[in-house]
Amino acid sequence: QVQLVESGGGLVQAGGSLRLSCAASGRGYALGWFRQTPGKDRSFVAAFRWSPNGTYYSDSVRGRFTVSGDNAKNTIYLQMNSLQPDDTAVYYCAASLKKNLHLNSRLMYDAWGQGTQVTVSS
């Protein structure tokens, strides 16, 4: 089982930036970011596919967030710019271990991190 450790959450003002990191204990097919607010389902944010490298984004973050990966460290990053109060959530890193075509679906992920809180104040 892949272990995942997220870091980098915090409090930021609207328009600001944060960078999240997710370190994985092993290599699978892809790593993804999801976010969740109280009373709502966990929703897809972005994903990074290892080989070949590929990036995927939800419509709500495309153009503001950038996901990248460090192959040597089995680590991905989520650079979040132009943050808005609606981006406030717990952000989870997840590992997809098998090749698939639906990296935006929670069902394609086999392991999850503990989550990190991102709060954007207005």
Salt bridges, closest charged atoms under 4 A:
ASP59 OD1 - ARG62 NH1 2.67
ASP87 OD1 - ARG35 NH1 2.91
ASP87 OD2 - ARG64 NH1 2.77
